[in-house]
Amino acid sequence: NSRIKLGLFAAPNEPDRGKETKLPKPSRVISLPAMDWEEAALKQWLADVPKGSPFWIGSVNRPAATRLIDWIGQTGPIRNLAHTDLPIRTTVDRPEHVGIDRLAGAVAANRLREPARPGIVVHVGSAITVNLVDATGTFCGGAILPGLEMSARALHEFTDMLPLVPLEESLTAPSAVGTSTPAAIYSGLYWGAVGAIRQLITQLSAPSASSANKADVFLTGGAAPAVADQLDPAVRYVEHLVLTGIALAKP
């Protein structure tokens, strides 16, 4: 919703892909604002992309995707991914309404989790999502809540006197006791998000918590490093989890 991230991946039939045991890795990545990106920066990044390379796009921001597709134009074939393009089963009511980022993250998590264990994917971005993949690799659904910046804007816009507290992705853990209104907002947003993530991981892990098949938990998203230290040490931070899931779409 707030950023466009592009990654350059080797094609599935190229030798470099055969060396991978878990996830393909992008050779280059660029991150841009969703709508106000500079064309020169994208043009420079694309200069070394082999001509005719296909573009696979997974987007939950339709205006941003439309602008990107229009700009790419004839650079290469474009494929705007739907849920049916991803190699994953679902048990949700309307899979076509699930954000493609949630499904892509689950696809990548299926490559990383232990085969007999469920997987939980926590994405900390514009929104925070916590999603469950069962031990068979099926996407079961999960929870969605506002991200930190979205919550900060809501506090400002829906109250009379609370200021807008600017938040950077490189957040640091604040004191729980804010000694000013901005510090109190920062504390509430940060520790509220951490607490929600912890509780949702506990709830989604409940069916397997007492067995040897405890869920593997993966953390990703732009603001993920800011909360990683507050979660269980077993939680694995994977920087390009969603981007890699897109690269694993069906041929």
Buried (B, 14 or more C-beta within 10 A) or exposed (E): BBBBBBBBBBEEEEEEBEEEEEBBBBEEBBEBEBEEBEEEEBEEBBEEBEEEEEBBBBBBBEEBBEBBBEEBEEBBEBBBBEBEBBEBEBEBEEBEEBBBBBBBBBBBBBBBBEEEBBBBBBBBBBBBBBBBBBBEBBBBBBBBBBBBBBBBBEBBEEEEEBEEBEBEBEBEEBEEEBEEEBBBBBBBBBBBBBEBBBEBBEBBBEBBEEEEBBBBBBBBBBBBBBBBEBBEEEBBBBBBBBBBBBBBBEE
